[in-house]
Amino acid sequence: MSNNAVTQELAGTTWSIDAAHTNVEFGVKHMMLATVKGRFAEVAGTVEFAGDDLSTAQVRVVAEAASIDTRSGQRDAHLRSPDFFDAAAYPQLTFVSREVQPAGSDEFRVVGDLTLHGVTHELVLAARFEGEGQDPWGGTRMAFHATGKLDRRDFGLTWNQALETGGLLVGEEIKLSIDVELVQS
């Protein structure tokens, strides 16, 4: 058994995302050179367990499209526009798991449906259980790290500019990095 093994009885429990200790980040190539990173500042969700195993989890996450933050106000405004997320028409990105498969000690493959820009596609995340503990206020917390990737064109995010030197201004592959802390509800 791993050092991070869950000691808490999970069956029938619901855990809420602690937004202050959660990061949903992404990276995309700019001019086929550097990776630009960003995050969604407003994230909420729950994880419900049907049994005492992490693989019984049902994950539901919502990120507010307008909360996108790449540390550039001009770029963020463009990303909120109809060229990209169209946050006015599609205010939320959602992920709902369909299956959590064990993939090794403390590792899981989380298969679910990501909906963004009004389009839903399967997203597979490689997740790792980071540990569990009691907080100073009497609550129980768990942490996970997950990674994944998607092609933004699959979701209708097709805006781009050709470069004179060849290639595109904005990469098509988006890499995800997620650190989530849950608190038992």
C-alpha positions as CSV (number, residue, x, y, z in Angstrom):
1,M,0.0,0.0,0.0
2,S,1.2,3.5,-0.8
3,N,2.2,6.2,1.7
4,N,-0.7,8.3,0.6
5,A,-3.4,5.6,1.2
6,V,-6.8,7.0,2.2
7,T,-7.6,6.3,5.8
8,Q,-11.0,8.1,5.7
9,E,-14.1,6.0,5.0
10,L,-15.2,7.3,1.6
11,A,-18.5,5.5,0.9
12,G,-21.4,7.9,0.6
13,T,-19.3,11.0,1.2
14,T,-19.2,14.2,-0.8
15,W,-16.1,16.4,-1.0
16,S,-16.1,20.0,-2.3
17,I,-13.3,21.8,-4.2
18,D,-11.5,24.3,-2.0
19,A,-11.2,27.0,-4.6
20,A,-8.5,28.9,-2.6
21,H,-6.3,25.9,-2.8
22,T,-7.1,24.7,-6.3
23,N,-5.4,25.6,-9.7
24,V,-6.8,24.7,-13.1
25,E,-4.0,25.8,-15.4
26,F,-3.3,25.4,-19.1
27,G,-0.4,26.0,-21.5
28,V,-0.4,26.7,-25.3
29,K,2.3,27.5,-27.7
30,H,2.7,31.0,-28.9
31,M,4.2,31.5,-32.4
32,M,5.3,27.8,-32.2
33,L,8.0,28.9,-29.7
34,A,7.2,29.7,-26.1
35,T,4.4,28.3,-24.0
36,V,1.9,30.8,-22.7
37,K,0.3,29.7,-19.4
38,G,-3.0,30.7,-17.9
39,R,-5.6,29.6,-15.4
40,F,-9.2,29.9,-14.5
41,A,-9.5,31.8,-11.2
42,E,-13.1,30.7,-10.5
43,V,-13.5,27.0,-10.1
44,A,-16.1,25.0,-8.1
45,G,-17.2,21.4,-7.9
46,T,-17.6,18.2,-6.0
47,V,-16.3,14.6,-5.8
48,E,-18.8,12.0,-4.6
49,F,-17.7,8.5,-3.6
50,A,-19.9,5.5,-4.0
51,G,-17.5,3.1,-2.2
52,D,-14.3,3.2,-0.1
53,D,-12.0,3.2,-3.1
54,L,-10.9,6.3,-5.0
55,S,-12.0,4.7,-8.2
56,T,-15.6,5.0,-7.1
57,A,-15.4,8.8,-7.5
58,Q,-17.9,10.9,-9.5
59,V,-16.2,14.2,-10.3
60,R,-18.1,17.4,-11.3
61,V,-16.2,20.6,-12.0
62,V,-17.2,24.0,-13.3
63,A,-14.9,26.8,-14.3
64,E,-16.1,30.3,-15.1
65,A,-14.9,31.2,-18.6
66,A,-14.7,35.0,-17.8
67,S,-12.3,34.2,-15.0
68,I,-9.5,33.3,-17.4
69,D,-6.2,34.8,-16.4
70,T,-3.0,34.8,-18.5
71,R,-1.5,37.8,-16.8
72,S,-2.3,40.0,-19.9
73,G,-5.5,42.0,-19.8
74,Q,-5.5,42.5,-23.6
75,R,-5.0,38.7,-24.2
76,D,-7.6,37.8,-21.6
77,A,-10.2,40.1,-23.2
78,H,-9.5,38.4,-26.6
79,L,-9.8,35.0,-25.0
80,R,-13.2,35.9,-23.5
81,S,-14.4,37.2,-27.0
82,P,-16.3,35.2,-29.6
83,D,-12.9,34.5,-31.3
84,F,-12.2,32.0,-28.4
85,F,-14.3,31.1,-25.4
86,D,-17.2,33.6,-26.1
87,A,-17.7,33.9,-22.3
88,A,-20.9,35.9,-22.8
89,A,-22.6,33.1,-24.7
90,Y,-20.8,30.1,-23.0
91,P,-20.1,31.3,-19.4
92,Q,-19.0,28.0,-18.0
93,L,-16.6,25.1,-18.8
94,T,-17.8,21.8,-17.2
95,F,-16.2,18.5,-16.6
96,V,-18.2,15.4,-15.5
97,S,-16.4,12.1,-15.0
98,R,-17.8,8.9,-16.4
99,E,-15.2,6.5,-15.1
100,V,-12.2,6.5,-12.7
101,Q,-9.8,3.7,-13.5
102,P,-6.9,2.6,-11.3
103,A,-3.5,3.1,-13.1
104,G,-1.0,2.2,-10.4
105,S,-0.3,3.0,-6.9
106,D,-2.1,6.3,-6.1
107,E,-2.6,6.9,-9.9
108,F,-5.8,7.0,-11.8
109,R,-7.2,7.6,-15.3
110,V,-10.2,9.9,-15.1
111,V,-12.4,9.7,-18.2
112,G,-15.1,12.2,-18.6
113,D,-16.9,14.8,-20.7
114,L,-15.5,18.3,-21.0
115,T,-18.0,20.9,-22.3
116,L,-16.6,24.2,-23.4
117,H,-17.8,26.7,-26.0
118,G,-21.0,24.7,-26.2
119,V,-19.3,21.5,-27.4
120,T,-18.7,18.3,-25.5
121,H,-15.9,15.9,-26.0
122,E,-14.2,13.2,-24.0
123,L,-11.2,14.2,-21.9
124,V,-8.9,11.8,-20.2
125,L,-6.9,13.0,-17.2
126,A,-3.9,11.2,-15.6
127,A,-4.5,11.8,-11.9
128,R,-2.4,11.1,-8.8
129,F,-3.6,11.1,-5.2
130,E,-1.3,13.4,-3.3
131,G,-2.6,12.6,0.3
132,E,-5.1,13.2,3.0
133,G,-5.0,15.0,6.3
134,Q,-6.9,16.9,9.0
135,D,-6.9,20.6,8.8
136,P,-6.6,22.9,11.8
137,W,-10.4,23.5,11.9
138,G,-11.4,19.9,12.3
139,G,-12.0,19.2,8.7
140,T,-10.6,16.4,6.5
141,R,-8.9,17.3,3.2
142,M,-7.6,15.4,0.2
143,A,-5.4,16.6,-2.7
144,F,-4.9,15.4,-6.3
145,H,-2.8,16.4,-9.2
146,A,-4.0,15.7,-12.8
147,T,-2.7,16.4,-16.3
148,G,-4.3,16.1,-19.7
149,K,-4.3,17.6,-23.2
150,L,-6.9,18.5,-25.8
151,D,-7.1,20.0,-29.3
152,R,-8.9,23.3,-29.0
153,R,-10.2,22.9,-32.6
154,D,-12.4,20.0,-31.3
155,F,-14.3,22.6,-29.3
156,G,-14.8,25.1,-32.1
157,L,-11.9,27.3,-30.9
158,T,-10.4,27.8,-34.3
159,W,-9.2,31.4,-34.4
160,N,-5.6,31.7,-35.5
161,Q,-3.2,33.7,-37.6
162,A,-0.7,32.4,-40.1
163,L,2.9,33.6,-39.5
164,E,5.0,34.9,-42.4
165,T,7.7,32.5,-41.4
166,G,5.3,29.6,-41.5
167,G,3.3,28.0,-38.7
168,L,0.5,29.5,-36.6
169,L,0.3,32.3,-33.9
170,V,-1.6,30.1,-31.4
171,G,-0.9,26.4,-30.9
172,E,-3.7,23.9,-31.3
173,E,-2.8,21.5,-28.5
174,I,-3.7,22.7,-25.0
175,K,-1.9,21.1,-22.0
176,L,-3.7,21.0,-18.7
177,S,-2.3,20.9,-15.2
178,I,-4.7,20.7,-12.3
179,D,-4.0,20.7,-8.6
180,V,-7.1,20.3,-6.5
181,E,-7.7,20.3,-2.8
182,L,-11.0,18.8,-1.5
183,V,-12.6,19.3,1.8
184,Q,-15.2,16.9,3.1
185,S,-18.7,18.4,2.9
